[in-house]
Amino acid sequence: MNVHKTKITDSVLGISLNDTTLDLFESQYPVPGGVSYNCYLIRDEKTAVMDTVDARATDLWMETLEAELAGTAPDYLVVSHVEPDHSANVARLAAKYPEMKVVGNAKTFAFLANFFPGAIPADRQVVVKDGDQLSLGAHTLTFVFAPMVHWPEVMVSYESSEKLLFSADGFGRFGVVADGDSFANWVEDSRRYFLNIVGKYGAQVQALLKKAAGLEIAQICPLHGPVLNGDLAPYLSLYDTWSKYLPEAADEILVASASIHGNTRTAAHTMAEKLRAAGAKVTEMDLTRTDVSYAVAEAFRCGKMVLACATYDAALFPAMEAFLAHLKSKNFQNRTVGLMENGMWAPMAAKLMTVSLTAMKGMTLCEQVVTVRGAAHAAEEAQMDTLVSEIIAK
């Protein structure tokens, strides 16, 4: 664990606790590059702390914050989001600074009461409504509600004098914060973060983007990942694309396989090579060796997929079943899909994948299905050739 400080303006400091020891974010998403827990400190006539951090970072965060406060006490703690990786230290900070007020909305305090019963009495609560403002002196915070991005109590804060958007989990990213962060090294980890964590709530993100469009924003300060500044258009454009469930690369094709002994994977690779020979750009993923969060992110990025799955106990091989379940739970939609199945005596995978896919909105399934019985030979390759022509033409 280490601390990275970001001077956002002369009055606003970002404090990032870089956790490189965490293996699974939310106990499910691998974070080989670690993750940061961010809070922000606004110094003015009144001092505001914007959110706390995860319990894993408590001691180092408290030590760092105390040093920055230099013997003074904060006037306000603004709670944007009550998820424990951000609110774990609300009660501890409130106990250390008994004169500090805690700012949130009605749902914020209802949720905090479940985590920390009695820790924030009513006389220390500043309950705000959508659009309310809080003056710190030269700085004014306007609170903009963002329900279900991705919890119902979420709100973002806009500081108008320096045009800062404190965006809660919005615009967050896996990976630690370091000097030299850029759009190029933001995209991949942010895509996987957004589509797996926030992706289900596209309509709500669109509503927040519409509110944000009416604000003049110079910098975006998320609760994970780097502060975004400079030309914000590329970041906003990607969030617009992701939250509309549109592909970034409409003609690129993900070929994803779930193979028991390797024959289905081999057939999928043959299919991928045929697609490349026909001019398509292709990504291959073995779902039995690739964490599903990466596969979900790549499926959303591409406009088309070919899914190759072995039949297993008259059902889908578990890796494919899990992949399709994750896609459905994240509102995956409006894609073109080709199917390949393998089954020595009773192939069922194509039928079962069709059931899963047709339960998703706006899915186009290719007519040609490639059926392999054990291993692919000339007859199956002929089916692949037909599927290649069909999926490229769509």
C-alpha positions in Angstrom: 0.0 0.0 0.0 1.3 3.4 -0.9 0.1 7.0 -1.1 -0.1 9.1 -4.3 -1.0 12.8 -3.9 -2.4 14.8 -6.9 -2.4 18.6 -6.7 -5.6 19.3 -8.6 -5.6 23.0 -8.0 -4.0 25.3 -5.3 -7.0 24.5 -3.1 -7.8 20.9 -3.9 -5.7 17.8 -3.2 -6.3 14.3 -4.3 -5.2 11.5 -2.0 -5.0 8.1 -3.5 -4.3 4.9 -1.5 -2.7 2.5 -4.0 -3.5 -1.1 -3.0 -1.2 -3.5 -4.9 -2.0 -6.4 -2.5 -5.7 -6.9 -3.4 -6.3 -9.9 -5.7 -10.0 -9.6 -6.4 -11.9 -6.3 -6.4 -15.4 -6.8 -5.0 -14.2 -10.4 -4.4 -14.7 -11.2 -8.1 -12.7 -9.1 -10.5 -8.9 -9.7 -10.8 -6.8 -6.6 -10.4 -3.3 -7.6 -11.3 -2.4 -3.9 -11.5 -3.9 -3.1 -8.1 -6.6 -0.5 -7.4 -6.7 3.0 -5.8 -9.1 4.3 -3.2 -9.4 8.1 -3.6 -10.5 10.9 -1.4 -10.2 14.6 -2.0 -9.4 17.5 0.4 -10.8 21.0 -0.4 -9.2 23.8 1.7 -11.2 27.1 2.0 -12.9 29.1 4.8 -14.5 25.7 5.4 -12.5 22.5 4.8 -14.2 19.5 3.2 -13.1 15.9 2.9 -14.7 14.2 -0.1 -15.3 10.6 0.8 -13.2 8.1 2.8 -11.4 4.9 1.7 -11.5 1.2 2.1 -10.8 -0.4 5.5 -7.7 -2.0 3.9 -6.2 1.5 3.8 -7.5 3.0 7.0 -4.3 3.5 9.0 -2.2 5.0 6.1 -5.1 7.1 5.0 -5.8 8.5 8.5 -2.0 9.3 8.9 -1.9 11.0 5.6 -5.0 13.0 6.1 -4.0 14.2 9.5 -0.7 15.4 8.2 -2.4 17.4 5.4 -4.8 18.9 7.9 -1.9 20.0 10.1 -3.7 20.1 13.3 -6.9 21.6 12.0 -10.3 19.8 11.8 -12.4 19.3 8.7 -15.8 21.1 8.7 -17.5 18.6 6.4 -17.2 15.1 5.2 -19.1 14.6 1.9 -20.3 11.0 1.3 -20.8 10.5 -2.4 -21.2 6.7 -2.2 -21.8 4.3 0.8 -20.2 1.2 -0.8 -17.7 0.0 1.8 -14.6 0.6 -0.3 -15.4 4.3 0.1 -17.4 4.7 3.3 -15.5 2.3 5.6 -14.0 5.1 7.6 -16.9 7.5 8.0 -17.6 6.5 11.6 -13.9 6.7 12.5 -13.4 10.1 11.0 -16.6 11.4 12.6 -15.4 10.1 16.0 -12.0 11.7 15.6 -13.5 15.1 14.6 -16.7 15.5 16.7 -17.5 19.0 15.3 -17.4 17.8 11.7 -20.7 17.6 9.8 -21.4 14.7 7.5 -23.1 15.6 4.1 -25.3 13.2 2.2 -28.8 12.6 1.0 -31.6 10.8 2.8 -30.6 7.4 1.4 -27.0 8.1 2.3 -27.8 8.3 6.0 -30.3 5.4 5.9 -27.5 3.2 4.5 -24.8 4.6 6.8 -27.1 3.7 9.8 -27.0 0.1 8.7 -23.2 0.0 8.6 -22.5 2.3 11.6 -25.6 2.4 13.9 -25.7 5.6 15.9 -22.3 6.9 14.7 -23.8 10.0 12.9 -26.5 11.6 15.0 -29.1 13.8 13.4 -27.5 17.0 14.6 -24.4 16.2 12.6 -26.1 15.3 9.4 -26.4 17.8 6.5 -29.1 16.2 4.4 -29.1 17.6 0.8 -31.5 17.3 -2.1 -30.7 17.1 -5.8 -29.4 20.5 -6.8 -28.7 21.8 -3.3 -25.5 23.8 -2.8 -22.9 24.0 0.0 -20.6 27.0 0.3 -17.1 26.5 1.6 -16.1 30.1 1.0 -14.7 30.7 -2.5 -15.7 27.2 -3.4 -19.3 26.0 -3.8 -20.4 22.4 -4.2 -23.6 21.6 -6.1 -24.9 18.1 -5.4 -26.2 16.2 -8.4 -28.0 12.9 -7.7 -27.0 9.9 -9.7 -29.2 7.1 -8.5 -28.1 3.6 -9.6 -24.7 4.7 -10.9 -24.4 2.2 -9.4 -26.1 2.3 -6.0 -29.4 4.2 -5.3 -27.8 6.8 -2.9 -25.0 7.9 -5.3 -24.5 11.6 -5.8 -21.8 13.5 -7.6 -20.6 17.0 -6.6 -19.7 19.9 -8.9 -17.4 22.6 -7.7 -18.2 25.6 -9.8 -15.3 28.0 -9.1 -12.6 25.6 -10.4 -15.0 23.5 -12.5 -14.3 20.2 -10.8 -16.7 17.2 -11.0 -16.3 14.7 -8.1 -17.8 11.8 -9.9 -18.1 9.0 -7.3 -17.6 5.6 -9.0 -18.2 7.2 -12.4 -15.1 7.5 -14.6 -13.3 5.1 -12.2 -10.6 2.6 -13.3 -8.8 -0.4 -12.1 -5.1 0.1 -11.5 -3.1 2.3 -9.2 -2.6 6.1 -9.6 0.8 7.2 -10.9 2.4 10.2 -12.5 2.0 10.3 -16.2 -1.5 8.7 -16.4 -3.1 9.3 -19.8 -6.1 8.5 -21.8 -4.2 5.7 -23.5 -3.5 3.8 -20.3 -7.0 4.6 -18.9 -9.1 2.9 -21.6 -8.7 -0.8 -21.1 -8.9 -0.9 -17.3 -11.8 1.6 -17.3 -13.7 -0.4 -19.9 -13.5 -3.6 -17.8 -14.3 -1.6 -14.6 -17.4 0.1 -16.2 -18.9 -2.8 -18.1 -18.6 -5.3 -15.3 -19.6 -3.0 -12.4 -21.7 -0.2 -13.7 -22.7 -1.6 -17.1 -26.1 -2.8 -16.2 -27.2 0.8 -15.5 -26.7 2.3 -18.9 -29.9 4.4 -18.8 -28.9 5.9 -15.4 -25.4 6.7 -16.7 -27.0 8.4 -19.8 -29.2 10.5 -17.4 -26.0 11.6 -15.5 -24.2 12.4 -18.7 -27.1 14.6 -19.8 -26.8 16.5 -16.5 -23.1 16.8 -16.8 -23.4 18.2 -20.4 -24.9 21.3 -18.8 -21.8 21.9 -16.7 -18.4 23.3 -17.6 -16.0 20.7 -16.4 -12.2 21.1 -16.3 -11.3 18.0 -14.3 -13.1 14.8 -13.3 -12.2 13.4 -9.8 -13.3 9.7 -9.5 -13.1 7.5 -6.4 -10.9 5.0 -8.3 -8.1 5.7 -10.7 -6.5 9.0 -11.9 -8.0 12.5 -12.0 -9.0 13.2 -15.6 -8.0 16.5 -17.2 -7.0 18.0 -20.5 -9.3 17.1 -23.3 -12.2 15.3 -21.6 -14.1 14.6 -24.9 -12.5 11.1 -25.4 -13.5 10.0 -21.9 -17.0 11.3 -22.2 -17.4 9.8 -25.7 -16.5 6.3 -24.4 -18.9 6.6 -21.5 -21.6 7.6 -23.9 -20.8 4.6 -26.1 -20.6 2.1 -23.2 -23.8 3.3 -21.6 -25.7 3.0 -24.9 -24.5 -0.6 -25.2 -22.8 0.3 -28.6 -19.7 -1.4 -29.8 -16.5 0.5 -30.0 -15.4 -1.6 -33.0 -18.6 -2.6 -34.9 -16.8 -4.9 -37.4 -14.4 -6.6 -35.0 -15.2 -10.1 -33.9 -14.6 -11.9 -30.6 -14.2 -15.7 -31.0 -14.7 -17.2 -27.6 -14.5 -20.9 -26.9 -15.3 -23.2 -24.0 -13.6 -26.5 -24.6 -13.2 -29.6 -22.5 -10.3 -31.4 -24.1 -9.2 -28.8 -26.7 -11.0 -29.9 -29.8 -13.6 -27.1 -29.5 -10.9 -24.6 -28.9 -9.0 -25.9 -32.0 -12.1 -25.6 -34.1 -12.6 -22.0 -32.8 -9.1 -21.1 -33.7 -9.6 -22.5 -37.2 -12.7 -20.3 -37.5 -10.7 -17.3 -36.3 -8.0 -17.9 -38.9 -10.7 -18.1 -41.6 -12.2 -14.8 -40.5 -8.8 -13.2 -40.5 -8.1 -14.5 -44.0 -11.4 -12.9 -45.1 -10.2 -9.5 -43.8 -11.8 -9.4 -40.3 -10.0 -8.2 -37.2 -10.4 -11.0 -34.6 -9.7 -11.5 -30.9 -9.6 -15.0 -29.5 -10.4 -15.9 -25.9 -10.4 -19.3 -24.2 -13.2 -18.9 -21.6 -11.7 -21.7 -19.5 -8.5 -19.8 -19.1 -9.6 -16.2 -19.2 -11.4 -14.5 -16.3 -15.0 -13.7 -17.4 -14.6 -10.0 -16.6 -12.1 -9.6 -19.5 -14.3 -11.6 -21.8 -17.3 -9.4 -20.9 -15.3 -6.2 -21.7 -14.2 -7.6 -25.0 -17.7 -8.7 -26.0 -18.9 -5.2 -25.4 -16.0 -3.7 -27.3 -16.7 -5.8 -30.4 -19.7 -5.6 -32.7 -19.8 -9.4 -33.4 -19.0 -12.7 -31.7 -18.5 -16.3 -32.6 -19.2 -18.6 -29.7 -17.8 -22.2 -29.7 -19.0 -24.5 -26.9 -18.8 -28.1 -26.0 -21.9 -29.9 -24.8 -21.5 -31.1 -21.2 -24.0 -33.3 -19.4 -26.6 -32.2 -22.0 -25.9 -28.6 -21.0 -23.4 -25.9 -21.8 -19.8 -26.3 -20.6 -19.7 -24.2 -17.4 -17.4 -21.5 -18.7 -19.7 -20.6 -21.5 -22.7 -20.8 -19.3 -21.1 -18.3 -16.9 -20.1 -16.0 -19.7 -23.6 -15.8 -21.2 -25.1 -15.3 -17.7 -22.7 -12.4 -17.1 -23.5 -10.8 -20.4 -27.2 -11.0 -19.7 -26.8 -9.5 -16.2 -24.9 -6.5 -17.7 -27.6 -5.8 -20.3 -25.6 -7.0 -23.3 -27.5 -6.2 -26.5 -27.6 -5.4 -30.2 -24.8 -7.7 -31.4 -24.4 -10.2 -34.2 -23.4 -13.8 -33.1 -22.4 -16.9 -34.9 -22.5 -20.3 -33.1 -20.3 -23.4 -33.1 -21.1 -26.4 -31.0 -19.3 -29.7 -30.2 -21.0 -32.9 -29.1 -20.0 -36.4 -30.0 -23.4 -38.1 -29.7 -26.0 -35.4 -28.7 -24.8 -31.8 -29.5 -27.0 -29.4 -27.5 -24.7 -26.3 -27.1 -26.1 -24.3 -30.1 -29.6 -24.8 -29.0 -28.9 -23.7 -25.4 -26.7 -20.8 -26.4 -29.6 -19.6 -28.7 -32.0 -19.7 -25.7 -29.6 -17.5 -23.7 -28.8 -15.1 -26.5 -32.4 -14.6 -27.6 -33.3 -13.6 -24.1 -31.0 -10.5 -24.7 -32.3 -7.4 -26.5 -31.6 -6.9 -30.2 -29.4 -10.0 -30.8 -28.9 -11.2 -34.4 -28.0 -14.8 -34.7 -26.4 -16.2 -37.9 -28.4 -18.9 -39.7 -25.3 -21.2 -40.2 -24.4 -23.2 -37.1 -21.2 -25.2 -37.1 -21.6 -28.6 -35.5 -18.5 -30.6 -34.6 -18.7 -34.1 -33.4 -15.5 -34.6 -31.5 -13.0 -33.0 -34.0 -13.5 -30.7 -37.0 -12.8 -32.1 -40.5 -13.5 -31.0 -44.0 -17.3 -31.0 -43.7 -17.2 -28.8 -40.6 -14.7 -26.5 -42.3 -17.2 -26.0 -45.1 -19.8 -25.0 -42.5 -17.2 -22.5 -41.1 -16.7 -21.0 -44.5 -20.4 -20.4 -44.8 -20.5 -18.8 -41.4 -17.5 -16.6 -42.2 -19.3 -15.2 -45.2 -22.5 -14.7 -43.3 -21.1 -13.0 -40.2 -18.8 -10.6 -42.2 -21.8 -9.6 -44.5 -24.0 -8.7 -41.5 
